[in-house]
Amino acid sequence: MQYHTQMEAAKKGIITDQMRIVAKKEYRSEEEIRQLIANGKVIICANKKHTCLEPNGIGSMLRTKVNVNLGVSRDSKNLDEEIKKVNCAIELGAEAIMDLSSHGNTQPFRQKLTSECPAMIGTVPVYDSVIHYQRDLHTLTAKDFIDVVRLHAEDGVDFVTLHSGITRKTIKQIQQHKRKMNIVSRGGSLIFAWMSMTGNENPFYEYFDEILDICREYDVTLSLGDACRPGCLADAGDVCQIEELVRLGELTKRAWEKDVQVMIEGPGHMPLDQIEANMKLQQTLCMGAPHYVLGPIVTDIAPGYDHITSAIGGAVAAASGASFLCYVTPAEHLALPNVDDVKTGIISAKIAAHAADIAKHVPHAHDIDDRMAEARLNFDWEKQWECSIDSDKPRRIRDERKPEINESCSMCGKFCAVRSINRALKGEHIDIL
């Protein structure tokens, strides 16, 4: 029996090779994964042309996945540096990479990723439209934008972010509601500007059915972008954000009718106490489609530390139903991240993801923590490094500050509680001084 997409296969009762791999990774039955994909609650982003992909499932009941943003800009054009970031992301276990390049000929780098990288690859085609055609934004046509979507699909991209949920109505809303930060989504701002200058409707909304045909042909997953995501706490949960979310729910239904997989992008900045409710609202309005969040960043006043503010929000979001965390680095709001920033951002996001997986009782999520506890009880330092999300940093810290005895660290020494209790339970003498 033939099929075009993972969703079409699932609806026809077909279990694909990708579904089998995901089921094994997630400790779920193949039939359970198939049913979840058929219902739109799990997606497997797997372009037919991305043959080196290692499939992963995205859904609230599965392990929380992590995405890494990278790519060149006019101010930072070093592709070798971006390759280092890619390698860092793969080494640290990130499941997805988004190429957000906005300068030069982007196609060779994009094709390199889809021909060599095992992670899911995503893009935002509207970024590429201006630089692909080398024309000012207002001169581009709706067809130009749609053709770039097709180009990215042909290049093997697994998912594309399209800001299909803002329309000309959004222009009036932004003007009337006087947001503090207006629109902070880069892709959303480009579409908003294009609509404002041309007087035309959003091409990603007006020609949504044509886009679905492209996605169906290559099995590209739609990441429906949140153009009106809040860029500061004051804008969280306002009418612009919620109205766009309602429209994304409507577009999700249309995509599912053509067997195109969908995930919904979520808020950027949001107070901690609003996150759970926002995740539940998304699940309701978008009928359980996987939710992809940037952070959320829970305070606006920590530039240089937004890997922490986003990890706090990301843990709450994922525990409340988000499926996919976009990492945030210390360079957020400040600069293009370097390799060290990327590493810090990935580790922070993976900590948040793992904490959420434990909270929502994902099968076997807790196992690694039990192994770490056993290693700490036995002072098995090598085993502790193996259990660590990042093995380099704890090893380096211990090596730089070696204790007097191996059974402890240089903070506690012979006062170590674990050492004392281990010896006491064995009936051994406990020497302190």
N, C-alpha and C positions, 0 to 999 in steps of 0.2 A: 504494500500500500504506500503510495507516494504522499509526501507532505512538504510544505515550504518552510514552516517554522516549528520551533519546539512546542509552541502553544497548539498549533494545528495537529501535530502528532499526538499530543496529550489528549486533545478532544476526541481523536479517532481511536484512542486506546493503545497507541503505539508507545512503547518504552524505548527511547533512543539511547545510544551509547553514552551521550552526555548525562542523561537522567540516571543511568546506572552508576556512573562515576560519582555524581552528586549524592546519590542515595548512600553509597558506601562511606563517603566522607562524613555524612551527617548522621550516620547510624539510624537511618530511616529505611523503610521498605521502598523498593522501586515503584510499587503501585501507589504508595502514599505520595511520593514526589510527583508522579505523573498526574495524580488527581489535583494536587496543589497548583501545578502549572496550568492545567486545564481551567482551573477556577481563577487564574490570574494572581494568586497569592504568593507564588514563587516564580521567579524568572531565572533562566540560564542565558546570559548574554553570550551569544556564540555565533558570530557572522560565519557563514559557510566558507568564506575565503580565508579566515584566520585559522589555518590548519595546525599551528603549533600551540594552540590554546589548551590550557589545563582547566577544564570546566569547573565552575563554582556556582552554587545556587544562592540566590538572594531572596530572603523572606523572613518575616518576623519570628518564625518558629525555628529557623536555622541559626547557625553561628553568625554573629554580626560580622560583616565584611568591611574592609577598609580600602578607600580610594586615595590615590596620591596624585595631586595636580603638579604638572611641570610644563616646560616648554619655553622657547626663546621669546624675547621681546626686543623692541628697538634699542633699549638700553643694555640688554644682556643677550648677546648673540652667539654665545659659545655652545655649539652643539655637543662638543666633547664633554662639557660640564653636565649637560642634560642626560647624556648617556650614563655618566657616573651616578646621577640621581636614579635613573631607571634601574641600574644594577643594585643600588642600595635598597630600592623598594622591593625588588625581587628577593634579595637576600634576607630582608626582614619579614617577608611573608605577606606583603600587601597583595590583595586579590585583584586590584584594578589600578590602571594608570590612565589619567586624562591628559591628553596632549592639548594644552591651551596656547600653543604657539601663535604669536600675532605679528610675526615679522618674516620677510623673505619668502623663499619657496618652501612651503611647509610639507609638501608631498613626500619628498625623499625620507624625511624623519618619520612621518606617519607610516609609510610603507615599511620602513625598517622595523618599527614597533610591531606591526601586524605579521611580519614574516619571521621575527626572531623572539618575540616576547611571549611568555606563557600566560601572563596576566590578561584580564579583560582590558580592552583599549576603548576609551571614550574620547569624544571630541565635541566641540561646540561649533558647528559649521558656520554660524553667522560671523564668528571671528575671522574665519578664513575668507569670507566673501570679498571683503574690501581688498585684502592683500592678494587674493587669487586673481582678481580682475584688474588690480592696480588702478582703481577708479574711486572717486569720492563717493561716500555713502549714498547721497541723494540721487546719484545717476544710476544706481543699481535697480534692476527690475525684479519683480516677484520671481520670474523664471530664473534669473541669476542665482537667487538664494536657493531655490529648489535644486538647481543643477549642482550646486556645491554639496548639498545633502547626498545626491546620487554619487558624486565623486568620492566622498568619504566612505559610502557604503561599498563602492567598487574597490576601494583600497583596503577593505577588510575590517573596518572599525566595528566593534561589537555593540556599542551604544552611542547615541547622539543626544545631546541636550538641545532641545528646541523650546524656545519661550513662546509656546503656542497659546498660552492662556491670557495674554494681554491683548486688548483690542482698542479700537479708537475710544471706546467708553472709558478705558483706563486713563486716557489722557485727561478727560474731564474730572475723574476721581482724584487724580494726583493734584490737579489745579485747585479743586474745591476743598480737599481735606487737609492740605498744608502739613504734610509730613515733615518731620525734622530733617530726615536724610533723603527724602524723595526716593529715587530708585538707585540702589547700589549694585545691582546685578549688571555686570558688564554687557552680557548678551542682551538682557532686558533693556538696558539703556540704548543700545544700538537700534533695536527694533522701535523703541519709543521715539527716538530721534528721526528714524526713517519715516515713520508714520506722520510725525509732526511736519517734516519738510515736504513730503510728497502728497499728503492728504489721503493716502491709500490705506486700506486695511492691512493688518499684520499678515504677511504672506504665509507664515507658518500656521495661521488659523484659517485663512481663506482657502488655502490649497491643502488642507490637512489630509483629505482623501488621497490626493496624489502622493503625498509623503508616505502615507500608509502603504501604498502600492510598492514604493521603493523599499521600505522596511520589510515588507512581506517577501519580496524577491530575494533579498540577501539574508534574511532573518536578523535584521538589526533591531535592537531593543530601543524603544523611545524612552528617554529620560525627560519627562515633562518639566521644564525649568520653572522655577519660582522667581519670575522677574520682579515681583513685588515683595520679595523676602525682606524682613525688617533689617535695616542696617544699623539700628541702635535700639536700645530697650524701649524707648518711647513709642516706636512705631510697631511694636510687636502686637500681633492679633488685631490689627486695625481693619477697616472695611476693605481696603485695597488688597491686603493679603488674603482675607477670607473669600472675597468675591472671586479672586483669581483661582483659589483652591476649588471653589464650586465649579468653575469652568473646566478645570483639569479633570474633575470627576466625570463631567460630560464627555470630554475627549477620550478618557480612558474607556468608556463604554464603546465609543466608535472604533477605537483601536482593537479592542477585543473582538468586535464583530468581524474584523478582517484577520483575526488570529495573530495580531502583532502584540508582542510583550511590552509591558509598560511598568515604569517606576515613577514615583512622584517626588520631586525635590521639595525640601522643607526649609524651615526658617534658618536665618543666620544668627541674629542677636535676639535673645529672649530671656526674660527673668526666669529664674529657676522654678518658681512656683507655677508658671504657665506651661511648662514643657509637656507634662503628662497630658493635660487637657488638649493641647494642640495636636499631639500624636493621635489621640483617640478621635479627634475631629477629622483628621486626615483619613484615618482608617474607615470612618463612617462615610464621608463624602466620596472617597475614591474606592470604596468597596473592598478594602483589604489589599489593594495593590501595594507592593513594597515601597517603603518610604526611605528616601535618601536625604540625609541632613548634613549641613555644613555647621559643625558644632553641635547644637547651638552655643553661641558665645554668651555667657551668662552675666558679664559686666563689660561696660564700655571703656574702662579706665586702666587696662593692663597691656598697653602696647609693649611688645617684646616678650610677653608671657601669655599670648593668646593660645598657645598650645595647651596651657593649663585651663584657661577659662573655657575652651572648647571641649576639653576632655571631661570636665565636670558636667557640662551640658550634654555631651554625647553619651555618657554613661546613663544619665536619666532618660534621655530620648530612646536609646536602644532598649533599656529595661521596660520602657512604656510602649514599645511596638515598632520603633524605627529599625530598619534592616541593614542599613548601609551608611557608614560614617565617612564623610570626606575629611581627611586630615587637615589640621590647621597648624602652621609652623610659627616659631617665634618671630618670623619676618612678616606675618600677616599685618596688613595696613601700612607696611613700611617699605618693603623691597621685595624683589624676586628672591626666593629662598636659595641659599647655597646648599651644598651637600650635607653639611652638619645640621642645618635647619631642617632639611628633609628627614634626616634620621630622627631628630628629636620629635618632629611632627608625627611620623609614623609610629614611633614607640608610644607616644602619648595617646594616639587614637587606638592603638591595639590594647593598651591598658583599659581604656574606657570600654572597648568592645568586649573584652574578656570579663570585666566586672559585670557588664550587663548580661552576658551569657550565663554567668553563675546565678544572677538574680532571677532570670526567667527560666532556669532549670533546663537549659539546652543539654541534650544527652552527652554525658562524659566531659562536660566543660570543667567540672570540678577536679577531674583526675590529676591534672598537672599540679594543682595546688596541694593535693594529698602527697604527691611525690616530693614536692618541695619541703613540706612539713617533716617528712621522714628523713630527708637529707639534712635538714637543720638539726633534728634530734641527734643524728649520728655524726655531726660535724663533717659531713661528706661535702667538702667544698666543690669538688669537680661536678658532683651531681647537682649541686645548687646552681652552678653556671649553666648546666644543661637544661634546667627547668626555667631559667630566666628568659623573659622576653628579649632582653639585651644582655648577653653574657660578657661583653667586653668591659662595660663600665664597672660592674661589681667586682670583677676579677682585678681590674686596675686599681680600684680603691683599696682592696685588701692588700695587694702587693705593695702599694705605696705606703701603707701604714700597718706594717706587720706587727702582730702582737707577740708577747713573750712566749705564749704557748699556742699550739695549734687548735686546742679545744675551745678557743674563744676569739673575740675580736679585741682591738686595742682600746675600746671603750670600757668593757667590763673586766677584762683579764680574768683572774681567778674568782672574781665576784659573779661570774656568769651564772645565771639561774639555771640554765639547761645543764651545764657541767655539774653544778652542785646537786641537782635533783637526780641526775643520772647516777652519780656516785652514791648518793644516799639510798636510792632504791636497790643498789647492789650491795649495800652494807659496807661500803668502802669509806676510808678516812677522807675527809674533805679538808684540804689544806688551803688556806686563804692567804696567810702572810708568808 
